[in-house]
Each structure stands twice: as structure tokens, then as C-alpha cells.
Amino acid sequence: MKLHAFVAMPFGIKRDSEGNTIDFNRVYAELIKPSLEATGLDVFRADEEHRAGDIWALLK
């Protein structure tokens, strides 16, 4: 069975406490996901899952 990485993080564009814009979709797509995939993990983010239910069921 291939190992999985479930990423729970903000998504979309948000502002930090100083008013700077952070594009969390870009952070995930360009940094987090490729880094985890490079280690051989199957990666998905919470907002990419459209089914309801037990998270463990998604990993089977």
C-alpha cells in the first residue's frame, strides 16, 4: 500500500496579521505537494476531497 499525506491547511488567498497577502493554493501546489510527492507519498489536501465520511476510509 502506498503511504499517504493528508494536508490540512488554509486554502485560497488570505491576509496575515500585517496585511500581507498569502496565496495558500500556490504554497501548496508549488512547495508542499511536490516536496511530499518527491518522497513517494500520495498527497491530497482537505479541500480536494469531495466525499463526506471517515478520513481513514479515504486512505484505503
Sequence and secondary structure as in RCSB ss.txt:
>XXXX:A:sequence
MKLHAFVAMPFGIKRDSEGNTIDFNRVYAELIKPSLEATGLDVFRADEEHRAGDIWALLK
>XXXX:A:secstr
   EEEE    SEEE TTS EEEHHHHIIIIIHHHHHHTT EEEEGGG    S HHHHT 
